[in-house]
Amino acid sequence: MFEKIKKMFLGRSSNDLLEAEGESAKKQVRYTMRDGEIVETDSVFGAWTSGDIAQMRAALAEKTNLVDRHFLLMSLVDKTYKQRTDDPELEKLCAEISEQHIQEFPEIKPALVKSLDGILPRVTTFQKYATLLTEQNNFDRAVEVCEVAISHGLHDGTKGGFEGRIERIERKAAKHSA
């Protein structure tokens, strides 16, 4: 990695480096690793790392790599989920983006695994959306979301995993219908 950074500046004079540094400071240039390469971040990266819902929503239509797409969708779900009880519009947006993320996840998953050296991270969209659906008494869809997560090999970070989550949802559904 450091060799790549060296190569970026190889052959430049100290004046060139100072000028480039000044330009970078003006433009707030940021870099990240994607597919083993150091690349300049794009506006989607900036949006999902900003934590700003409006900025993330605006970035939804922008083209980007699948890893940043994943983190944009998951970050937007996380932010709207936290504020769902305060604003019904954010609850609705949380559900919409969750559905979108789940629909796009089969395409995103291989890129995510590749970028993380074969490791599939926890994807909080599935657990948060299952909880939201349960709160809305949409038990069947909540179970489906958990089953999709299981089919992707995901874990929700709890002792029982998504399997235990399904059991809890089914108990709530039984109480609700009784």
Backbone as a chain_set.jsonl record, in Angstrom:
{"seq": "MFEKIKKMFLGRSSNDLLEAEGESAKKQVRYTMRDGEIVETDSVFGAWTSGDIAQMRAALAEKTNLVDRHFLLMSLVDKTYKQRTDDPELEKLCAEISEQHIQEFPEIKPALVKSLDGILPRVTTFQKYATLLTEQNNFDRAVEVCEVAISHGLHDGTKGGFEGRIERIERKAAKHSA", "coords": {"N": [[0.816, -1.187, 0.0], [1.877, 1.281, 0.851], [3.822, 1.515, -1.026], [2.381, 2.108, -3.305], [1.483, 4.643, -2.682], [3.923, 5.995, -2.594], [4.616, 5.788, -5.298], [2.747, 7.453, -6.423], [3.747, 9.957, -5.925], [6.292, 9.881, -6.872], [9.057, 11.226, -8.475], [8.24, 13.86, -8.431], [8.883, 17.286, -7.763], [9.7, 19.122, -4.74], [8.345, 21.536, -4.799], [6.261, 20.925, -6.568], [4.926, 19.051, -5.02], [4.139, 20.624, -2.83], [2.425, 22.391, -4.131], [0.488, 20.598, -5.064], [-0.441, 19.716, -2.598], [-1.589, 22.057, -1.596], [-3.656, 22.415, -3.483], [-5.116, 20.115, -2.937], [-5.974, 20.631, -0.353], [-7.709, 22.723, -0.831], [-9.682, 21.439, -2.356], [-10.452, 19.42, -0.674], [-9.64, 16.709, -0.998], [-10.047, 13.253, -0.719], [-8.977, 9.925, -0.048], [-9.373, 6.389, -0.553], [-9.246, 2.787, -0.174], [-10.042, 0.681, -2.826], [-10.735, -2.279, -4.354], [-8.074, -3.062, -3.995], [-6.652, -0.86, -4.773], [-5.56, 2.51, -4.364], [-7.803, 5.036, -4.386], [-9.387, 8.094, -5.374], [-11.982, 9.363, -3.401], [-15.539, 9.424, -4.053], [-18.579, 11.366, -4.518], [-20.597, 9.801, -3.43], [-19.307, 8.273, -1.488], [-18.599, 10.41, 0.168], [-21.163, 11.18, 0.929], [-22.248, 8.939, 2.382], [-20.473, 8.813, 4.479], [-20.926, 11.174, 5.703], [-23.166, 11.189, 7.327], [-25.445, 12.613, 7.004], [-28.771, 12.726, 6.276], [-30.187, 13.969, 4.139], [-28.124, 14.465, 2.306], [-27.306, 11.859, 1.808], [-29.625, 10.797, 0.641], [-29.729, 12.314, -1.702], [-27.532, 11.28, -3.003], [-28.298, 8.78, -3.795], [-29.059, 8.342, -6.468], [-26.719, 8.468, -7.829], [-23.982, 7.08, -9.684], [-21.721, 4.606, -8.6], [-19.133, 2.589, -7.054], [-19.799, -0.809, -6.007], [-19.27, -1.333, -3.3], [-19.274, 1.175, -1.99], [-21.876, 1.814, -2.624], [-23.271, -0.099, -1.129], [-22.582, 0.719, 1.529], [-23.68, 3.268, 1.516], [-26.462, 2.719, 1.287], [-26.845, 1.124, 3.614], [-26.037, 2.918, 5.64], [-27.934, 4.926, 5.338], [-30.25, 3.521, 5.994], [-29.594, 2.931, 8.678], [-29.509, 5.545, 9.839], [-32.134, 6.544, 9.347], [-33.62, 4.629, 10.64], [-32.976, 5.033, 13.33], [-34.298, 7.414, 13.78], [-36.931, 6.894, 13.296], [-39.166, 6.78, 15.019], [-39.646, 9.37, 15.628], [-40.396, 10.64, 13.317], [-42.71, 9.976, 10.924], [-42.275, 9.994, 8.162], [-39.578, 9.393, 7.93], [-39.608, 6.82, 8.908], [-41.013, 5.56, 6.87], [-39.216, 6.03, 4.753], [-37.044, 4.573, 5.71], [-38.042, 1.955, 5.468], [-38.387, 1.812, 2.66], [-35.74, 2.152, 1.672], [-34.525, 0.002, 2.905], [-35.808, -2.166, 1.639], [-34.839, -1.702, -0.945], [-32.07, -2.05, -0.53], [-31.98, -4.757, 0.249], [-32.924, -5.918, -2.091], [-30.854, -5.226, -3.886], [-28.699, -6.462, -2.726], [-27.783, -9.148, -3.507], [-26.184, -8.569, -5.768], [-24.349, -6.802, -4.684], [-23.049, -8.224, -2.65], [-20.847, -10.065, -3.548], [-18.843, -8.183, -4.295], [-18.447, -6.855, -1.921], [-17.504, -8.89, -0.217], [-15.149, -9.509, -1.598], [-13.741, -7.085, -1.318], [-13.259, -7.089, 1.371], [-11.446, -9.068, 1.911], [-12.546, -11.707, 1.752], [-14.292, -11.813, 3.865], [-17.541, -11.571, 5.108], [-19.238, -8.902, 6.28], [-21.267, -7.871, 9.139], [-24.516, -7.016, 8.241], [-26.461, -4.549, 8.883], [-28.893, -3.688, 7.923], [-30.738, -5.793, 7.477], [-31.46, -6.786, 10.053], [-32.455, -4.471, 11.296], [-34.542, -3.753, 9.613], [-36.186, -6.005, 9.833], [-36.936, -5.705, 12.497], [-38.33, -3.251, 12.355], [-40.465, -4.003, 10.657], [-41.684, -5.889, 12.305], [-42.525, -4.235, 14.394], [-44.481, -2.922, 13.005], [-46.338, -4.841, 12.81], [-46.112, -6.52, 10.638], [-45.52, -9.342, 10.303], [-45.053, -11.61, 8.659], [-43.51, -10.633, 6.491], [-41.322, -9.737, 7.955], [-40.24, -12.146, 8.88], [-39.566, -13.236, 6.386], [-37.523, -11.452, 5.594], [-35.562, -12.08, 7.475], [-35.079, -14.71, 6.705], [-34.001, -14.321, 4.16], [-31.648, -13.036, 4.901], [-30.383, -15.143, 6.267], [-30.038, -16.88, 4.114], [-28.022, -15.585, 2.78], [-25.937, -16.009, 4.411], [-25.617, -14.352, 6.58], [-25.257, -12.881, 9.861], [-26.814, -11.636, 12.786], [-25.572, -10.68, 15.041], [-26.577, -11.399, 17.466], [-27.033, -13.888, 20.059], [-28.726, -15.997, 19.221], [-28.9, -15.5, 16.534], [-30.279, -14.877, 13.221], [-32.074, -16.935, 13.112], [-33.024, -17.236, 15.748], [-34.194, -14.768, 15.936], [-36.303, -15.036, 14.152], [-37.854, -16.893, 15.569], [-38.607, -15.294, 17.768], [-40.112, -13.327, 16.47], [-42.193, -14.889, 15.457], [-43.399, -15.695, 17.864], [-44.347, -13.214, 18.773], [-46.141, -12.683, 16.731], [-48.007, -14.724, 17.128], [-49.05, -13.997, 19.638], [-50.181, -11.586, 18.939], [-52.22, -12.302, 17.189], [-53.853, -13.701, 18.824]], "CA": [[0.0, 0.0, 0.0], [2.727, 2.463, 0.928], [4.524, 1.611, -2.299], [1.477, 2.792, -4.229], [1.495, 6.058, -2.314], [5.212, 6.51, -3.052], [4.575, 5.9, -6.756], [1.922, 8.604, -6.78], [4.525, 11.176, -5.789], [7.62, 9.641, -7.408], [9.485, 12.102, -9.553], [7.75, 15.225, -8.278], [9.737, 18.161, -6.957], [9.048, 19.557, -3.509], [7.385, 22.584, -5.177], [5.085, 20.243, -7.125], [4.208, 18.442, -3.912], [3.488, 21.691, -2.074], [1.32, 22.884, -4.946], [-0.544, 19.561, -5.024], [-0.999, 19.735, -1.251], [-2.453, 23.237, -1.531], [-4.857, 22.123, -4.27], [-5.889, 19.111, -2.207], [-6.614, 21.273, 0.795], [-8.824, 23.493, -1.367], [-10.723, 20.536, -2.839], [-10.739, 18.401, 0.333], [-9.496, 15.415, -1.654], [-9.922, 12.117, 0.191], [-8.673, 8.675, -0.738], [-9.7, 5.141, 0.127], [-8.843, 1.59, -0.922], [-11.087, -0.054, -3.519], [-10.153, -3.331, -5.2], [-6.627, -3.081, -3.826], [-6.062, 0.367, -5.311], [-5.872, 3.765, -3.691], [-8.591, 5.844, -5.314], [-10.034, 9.282, -4.824], [-13.37, 9.074, -3.048], [-16.521, 10.156, -4.835], [-19.629, 12.034, -3.731], [-21.351, 8.785, -2.694], [-18.501, 8.036, -0.292], [-18.786, 11.59, 1.009], [-22.532, 11.187, 1.462], [-22.473, 7.937, 3.431], [-19.643, 9.109, 5.644], [-21.368, 12.447, 6.29], [-24.222, 10.979, 8.313], [-26.524, 13.548, 6.695], [-29.812, 12.014, 5.535], [-30.472, 14.658, 2.873], [-26.985, 14.243, 1.414], [-27.346, 10.45, 1.41], [-30.752, 10.64, -0.294], [-29.328, 12.917, -2.972], [-26.509, 10.431, -3.626], [-28.875, 7.492, -4.203], [-29.137, 8.232, -7.926], [-25.382, 8.565, -8.413], [-23.261, 5.854, -10.003], [-20.529, 4.423, -7.767], [-18.768, 1.176, -6.935], [-20.771, -1.553, -5.208], [-18.955, -1.228, -1.874], [-19.805, 2.446, -1.51], [-23.336, 1.711, -2.744], [-23.698, -0.848, 0.054], [-22.467, 1.533, 2.731], [-24.655, 4.351, 1.404], [-27.774, 2.171, 1.622], [-26.87, 0.709, 5.013], [-25.96, 4.119, 6.481], [-29.22, 5.6, 5.257], [-31.157, 2.713, 6.816], [-29.224, 3.139, 10.083], [-29.903, 6.895, 10.269], [-33.592, 6.685, 9.361], [-34.126, 3.708, 11.662], [-32.807, 5.682, 14.636], [-35.221, 8.538, 13.901], [-38.239, 6.45, 12.793], [-40.259, 7.04, 15.955], [-39.844, 10.821, 15.678], [-40.877, 11.167, 12.04], [-43.288, 8.908, 10.102], [-41.667, 10.003, 6.825], [-38.302, 8.685, 8.04], [-39.959, 5.402, 9.038], [-41.352, 5.125, 5.5], [-37.963, 6.022, 3.994], [-36.269, 3.443, 6.212], [-38.593, 0.747, 4.845], [-38.104, 1.855, 1.222], [-34.306, 1.938, 1.436], [-34.26, -1.379, 3.325], [-36.235, -3.028, 0.529], [-33.894, -1.484, -2.039], [-30.797, -2.666, -0.159], [-32.16, -6.207, 0.203], [-33.036, -6.274, -3.509], [-29.543, -5.048, -4.53], [-27.642, -7.161, -1.991], [-27.118, -10.233, -4.245], [-25.155, -8.001, -6.638], [-23.366, -6.129, -3.827], [-22.35, -9.178, -1.772], [-19.511, -10.504, -3.998], [-17.888, -7.066, -4.247], [-18.197, -6.591, -0.503], [-16.645, -9.984, 0.262], [-13.839, -9.332, -2.234], [-13.043, -5.921, -0.764], [-12.932, -7.352, 2.774], [-10.596, -10.266, 1.931], [-13.302, -12.934, 1.961], [-15.132, -11.731, 5.062], [-18.82, -10.901, 4.942], [-19.503, -8.199, 7.544], [-22.66, -7.795, 9.562], [-25.261, -6.065, 7.429], [-27.489, -4.17, 9.846], [-30.173, -3.435, 7.259], [-31.649, -6.92, 7.638], [-32.0, -6.854, 11.408], [-33.24, -3.278, 11.588], [-35.777, -3.813, 8.846], [-37.02, -7.036, 10.456], [-37.496, -5.092, 13.708], [-39.324, -2.269, 11.922], [-41.629, -4.745, 10.173], [-42.335, -6.479, 13.479], [-43.22, -3.13, 15.051], [-45.638, -2.593, 12.174], [-47.146, -6.066, 12.781], [-45.948, -7.182, 9.345], [-44.718, -10.469, 10.784], [-44.652, -12.495, 7.556], [-42.393, -10.018, 5.775], [-40.185, -9.725, 8.88], [-39.642, -13.493, 8.816], [-38.933, -13.352, 5.056], [-36.268, -10.685, 5.617], [-34.612, -12.9, 8.241], [-34.731, -15.871, 5.878], [-33.088, -13.837, 3.117], [-30.36, -12.818, 5.573], [-29.805, -16.475, 6.498], [-29.615, -17.422, 2.811], [-26.764, -14.912, 2.406], [-24.903, -16.344, 5.396], [-25.453, -13.225, 7.494], [-25.558, -13.061, 11.277], [-27.247, -10.338, 13.309], [-24.806, -10.288, 16.217], [-27.195, -11.905, 18.692], [-26.698, -15.279, 20.354], [-29.545, -16.891, 18.402], [-28.833, -15.136, 15.12], [-31.554, -14.617, 12.562], [-32.989, -18.031, 13.455], [-33.646, -16.842, 17.008], [-35.035, -13.601, 15.637], [-37.529, -15.583, 13.555], [-38.653, -17.469, 16.669], [-39.196, -14.186, 18.542], [-41.147, -12.707, 15.624], [-43.339, -15.802, 15.407], [-44.091, -15.608, 19.158], [-45.103, -11.956, 18.772], [-47.257, -12.833, 15.788], [-49.014, -15.573, 17.775], [-49.695, -13.187, 20.676], [-50.95, -10.537, 18.255], [-53.42, -12.878, 16.57], [-54.688, -14.343, 19.864]], "C": [[0.866, 1.259, 0.0], [3.546, 2.631, -0.352], [3.676, 2.358, -3.322], [1.456, 4.286, -3.956], [2.794, 6.703, -2.794], [5.189, 6.758, -4.553], [3.763, 7.113, -7.198], [2.743, 9.887, -6.794], [5.941, 11.053, -6.357], [7.928, 10.611, -8.551], [8.99, 13.539, -9.436], [8.725, 16.032, -7.422], [8.984, 18.578, -5.705], [8.049, 20.673, -3.797], [6.106, 21.971, -5.739], [4.247, 19.643, -6.006], [3.48, 19.49, -3.074], [2.285, 22.241, -2.828], [0.163, 21.881, -4.929], [-1.222, 19.533, -3.655], [-1.956, 20.909, -1.08], [-3.744, 23.033, -2.299], [-5.736, 21.114, -3.549], [-6.628, 19.728, -1.041], [-7.825, 22.075, 0.336], [-9.994, 22.575, -1.732], [-11.141, 19.499, -1.807], [-10.698, 16.999, -0.288], [-9.273, 14.337, -0.604], [-9.692, 10.863, -0.64], [-9.098, 7.495, 0.114], [-9.193, 3.984, -0.727], [-10.083, 0.95, -1.536], [-10.404, -1.018, -4.474], [-8.629, -3.295, -5.177], [-5.915, -1.845, -4.348], [-6.455, 1.557, -4.445], [-6.582, 4.636, -4.715], [-9.153, 7.056, -4.589], [-11.489, 8.924, -4.534], [-14.306, 9.918, -3.919], [-17.586, 10.758, -3.923], [-20.48, 11.037, -2.957], [-20.618, 8.436, -1.4], [-18.683, 9.191, 0.684], [-20.154, 11.62, 1.661], [-22.686, 10.187, 2.594], [-21.607, 8.17, 4.648], [-20.069, 10.398, 6.343], [-22.371, 12.248, 7.422], [-25.426, 11.878, 8.093], [-27.552, 12.866, 5.783], [-30.085, 12.661, 4.18], [-29.359, 14.413, 1.851], [-26.974, 12.788, 0.922], [-28.472, 10.198, 0.403], [-30.379, 11.174, -1.667], [-28.343, 12.029, -3.726], [-27.068, 9.102, -4.131], [-28.881, 7.288, -5.714], [-27.769, 8.23, -8.601], [-24.75, 7.197, -8.626], [-22.004, 5.794, -9.137], [-20.171, 2.948, -7.772], [-19.736, 0.506, -5.954], [-20.513, -1.468, -3.706], [-19.513, 0.077, -1.305], [-21.328, 2.48, -1.623], [-23.916, 0.999, -1.507], [-23.686, 0.03, 1.298], [-23.399, 2.746, 2.7], [-26.033, 3.854, 1.831], [-27.857, 1.812, 3.104], [-26.827, 1.911, 5.956], [-27.283, 4.87, 6.484], [-30.279, 4.839, 6.057], [-30.866, 2.961, 8.296], [-29.727, 4.491, 10.596], [-31.423, 7.034, 10.363], [-34.223, 5.78, 10.411], [-34.076, 4.369, 13.042], [-33.843, 6.784, 14.857], [-36.659, 8.17, 13.517], [-39.392, 6.793, 13.714], [-40.572, 8.528, 16.051], [-40.521, 11.37, 14.422], [-41.401, 10.023, 11.168], [-42.706, 8.848, 8.688], [-40.325, 9.26, 6.831], [-38.533, 7.187, 8.225], [-40.265, 4.818, 7.658], [-40.081, 5.027, 4.645], [-37.083, 4.851, 4.418], [-36.733, 2.149, 5.55], [-38.261, 0.693, 3.354], [-36.643, 1.53, 0.928], [-33.915, 0.522, 1.856], [-34.628, -2.35, 2.21], [-35.263, -2.923, -0.644], [-32.564, -2.187, -1.755], [-30.889, -4.189, -0.26], [-32.24, -6.689, -1.246], [-31.669, -6.214, -4.198], [-28.45, -5.914, -3.908], [-27.017, -8.339, -2.752], [-26.016, -9.749, -5.197], [-24.018, -7.385, -5.818], [-22.471, -7.129, -3.098], [-20.983, -9.618, -2.295], [-18.454, -9.397, -3.94], [-17.497, -6.752, -2.811], [-17.24, -7.636, 0.07], [-15.236, -9.831, -0.311], [-13.06, -8.191, -1.588], [-12.619, -6.137, 0.685], [-12.197, -8.688, 2.938], [-11.355, -11.525, 2.343], [-14.234, -12.92, 3.155], [-16.42, -10.992, 4.718], [-19.164, -10.225, 6.267], [-20.971, -8.316, 7.949], [-23.34, -6.7, 8.742], [-26.506, -5.695, 8.234], [-28.85, -3.892, 9.217], [-31.174, -4.55, 7.545], [-32.269, -6.946, 9.034], [-32.864, -5.641, 11.734], [-34.567, -3.295, 10.848], [-36.722, -4.874, 9.421], [-37.671, -6.49, 11.724], [-38.587, -4.093, 13.345], [-40.604, -2.968, 11.451], [-42.405, -5.38, 11.323], [-43.113, -5.413, 14.238], [-44.502, -2.746, 14.31], [-46.614, -3.773, 12.054], [-47.152, -6.748, 11.413], [-45.019, -8.38, 9.561], [-44.217, -11.368, 9.652], [-43.454, -11.927, 6.801], [-41.152, -9.956, 6.668], [-39.467, -11.072, 8.867], [-38.939, -13.687, 7.473], [-37.586, -12.644, 5.014], [-35.196, -11.475, 6.368], [-34.158, -14.11, 7.418], [-33.789, -15.485, 4.743], [-31.699, -13.621, 3.716], [-29.647, -14.149, 5.804], [-29.278, -17.05, 5.187], [-28.315, -16.799, 2.32], [-25.635, -15.226, 3.382], [-24.646, -15.229, 6.392], [-25.81, -13.619, 8.917], [-25.893, -11.687, 11.837], [-26.53, -9.9, 14.58], [-25.425, -10.731, 17.527], [-26.833, -13.377, 18.865], [-27.452, -16.246, 19.434], [-29.514, -16.604, 16.918], [-30.208, -14.845, 14.539], [-32.562, -15.732, 12.835], [-33.74, -17.712, 14.746], [-34.572, -15.65, 16.829], [-36.364, -14.061, 15.041], [-38.433, -16.153, 14.643], [-39.343, -16.369, 17.474], [-40.31, -13.494, 17.758], [-42.395, -13.589, 15.596], [-44.104, -15.813, 16.732], [-44.914, -14.329, 19.254], [-46.318, -12.048, 17.864], [-48.381, -13.662, 16.413], [-49.765, -14.8, 18.857], [-50.619, -12.153, 20.042], [-52.255, -11.087, 17.689], [-54.35, -13.514, 17.601], [-55.704, -13.408, 20.465]], "O": [[0.614, 2.192, -0.763], [3.917, 3.746, -0.719], [4.195, 3.147, -4.111], [1.416, 5.096, -4.882], [2.784, 7.81, -3.331], [5.669, 7.785, -5.033], [4.057, 7.726, -8.224], [2.47, 10.797, -7.577], [6.705, 12.018, -6.327], [7.129, 10.776, -9.473], [9.313, 14.36, -10.294], [9.313, 15.512, -6.474], [7.768, 18.406, -5.62], [7.019, 20.766, -3.13], [5.005, 22.428, -5.435], [3.018, 19.713, -6.031], [2.342, 19.275, -2.656], [1.247, 22.524, -2.229], [-0.998, 22.266, -4.794], [-2.435, 19.348, -3.563], [-3.02, 20.76, -0.48], [-4.814, 23.426, -1.833], [-6.96, 21.24, -3.548], [-7.78, 19.384, -0.775], [-8.847, 22.111, 1.02], [-11.151, 22.89, -1.454], [-12.099, 18.762, -2.041], [-11.624, 16.208, -0.112], [-8.429, 14.477, 0.282], [-10.148, 10.756, -1.778], [-9.175, 7.587, 1.339], [-8.763, 4.181, -1.864], [-11.066, 0.705, -0.837], [-9.591, -0.613, -5.305], [-7.976, -3.474, -6.205], [-4.685, -1.802, -4.359], [-7.544, 1.597, -3.872], [-6.037, 4.936, -5.777], [-9.363, 7.048, -3.376], [-12.143, 8.257, -5.336], [-13.928, 10.966, -4.444], [-17.493, 10.663, -2.699], [-21.037, 11.392, -1.918], [-21.237, 8.316, -0.343], [-18.895, 8.98, 1.878], [-20.292, 12.036, 2.811], [-23.199, 10.535, 3.658], [-21.974, 7.761, 5.75], [-19.62, 10.68, 7.455], [-22.421, 13.04, 8.362], [-26.338, 11.9, 8.92], [-27.235, 12.48, 4.659], [-30.203, 11.959, 3.176], [-29.629, 14.182, 0.673], [-26.668, 12.524, -0.241], [-28.286, 9.469, -0.573], [-30.684, 10.549, -2.683], [-28.324, 12.03, -4.957], [-26.367, 8.371, -4.831], [-28.722, 6.161, -6.183], [-27.671, 8.015, -9.809], [-24.961, 6.274, -7.839], [-21.31, 6.795, -8.961], [-20.837, 2.147, -8.426], [-20.405, 1.18, -5.17], [-21.457, -1.528, -2.919], [-20.153, 0.074, -0.254], [-21.995, 3.11, -0.802], [-24.909, 1.438, -0.926], [-24.669, 0.079, 2.037], [-23.858, 3.2, 3.748], [-26.698, 4.493, 2.646], [-28.83, 2.157, 3.773], [-27.519, 1.915, 6.974], [-27.704, 5.391, 7.518], [-31.112, 5.454, 6.723], [-31.789, 3.176, 9.081], [-30.309, 4.562, 11.678], [-31.941, 7.576, 11.34], [-35.245, 6.128, 11.003], [-35.025, 4.272, 13.82], [-34.223, 7.057, 15.996], [-37.514, 9.051, 13.424], [-40.493, 7.07, 13.24], [-41.651, 8.905, 16.507], [-41.142, 12.432, 14.458], [-40.618, 9.187, 10.718], [-42.649, 7.776, 8.085], [-39.977, 8.584, 5.862], [-37.74, 6.375, 7.75], [-39.826, 3.716, 7.327], [-39.896, 4.06, 3.906], [-36.45, 4.211, 3.578], [-35.912, 1.339, 5.119], [-37.891, -0.363, 2.842], [-36.344, 0.729, 0.042], [-33.057, -0.092, 1.222], [-33.854, -3.248, 1.878], [-34.909, -3.928, -1.261], [-32.001, -2.841, -2.634], [-29.986, -4.835, -0.79], [-31.693, -7.737, -1.589], [-31.364, -7.079, -5.019], [-27.385, -6.083, -4.502], [-25.804, -8.524, -2.653], [-25.025, -10.449, -5.404], [-22.856, -7.445, -6.221], [-21.27, -6.9, -2.95], [-20.015, -9.549, -1.537], [-17.305, -9.65, -3.576], [-16.344, -6.423, -2.529], [-16.28, -7.295, 0.761], [-14.248, -10.002, 0.404], [-11.861, -8.314, -1.339], [-11.724, -5.45, 1.178], [-12.312, -9.35, 3.97], [-10.884, -12.307, 3.168], [-14.901, -13.918, 3.429], [-16.391, -9.921, 4.111], [-19.361, -10.907, 7.274], [-21.803, -8.803, 7.183], [-22.805, -5.604, 8.575], [-27.484, -6.442, 8.258], [-29.859, -3.865, 9.922], [-32.34, -4.273, 7.827], [-33.481, -7.113, 9.17], [-33.901, -5.777, 12.383], [-35.595, -2.898, 11.394], [-37.931, -4.653, 9.484], [-38.835, -6.782, 11.995], [-39.654, -4.088, 13.961], [-41.704, -2.557, 11.817], [-43.636, -5.404, 11.313], [-44.235, -5.659, 14.679], [-45.477, -2.303, 14.917], [-47.586, -3.715, 11.3], [-48.092, -7.468, 11.077], [-43.892, -8.416, 9.067], [-43.079, -11.834, 9.689], [-42.499, -12.646, 6.506], [-40.036, -10.109, 6.172], [-38.238, -11.129, 8.846], [-37.841, -14.241, 7.423], [-36.619, -13.171, 4.464], [-34.045, -11.527, 5.932], [-32.984, -14.479, 7.442], [-32.88, -16.243, 4.405], [-30.693, -13.983, 3.107], [-28.446, -14.264, 5.562], [-28.198, -17.639, 5.154], [-27.588, -17.408, 1.536], [-24.508, -14.765, 3.202], [-23.57, -15.166, 6.986], [-26.564, -14.564, 9.148], [-25.319, -10.684, 11.412], [-26.852, -8.851, 15.138], [-24.866, -10.472, 18.593], [-26.38, -14.028, 17.924], [-26.868, -17.205, 18.929], [-30.045, -17.38, 16.123], [-31.17, -14.6, 15.267], [-33.77, -15.499, 12.793], [-34.954, -17.898, 14.823], [-35.604, -15.543, 17.492], [-37.422, -13.535, 15.387], [-39.642, -15.92, 14.635], [-40.517, -16.49, 17.821], [-41.335, -13.121, 18.329], [-43.516, -13.092, 15.699], [-45.33, -15.929, 16.731], [-46.039, -14.344, 19.753], [-47.393, -11.547, 18.194], [-49.559, -13.345, 16.249], [-50.982, -14.933, 18.98], [-51.706, -11.883, 20.551], [-53.28, -10.405, 17.712], [-55.499, -13.83, 17.293], [-56.468, -13.808, 21.343]]}, "num_chains": 1, "name": "protein.A"}
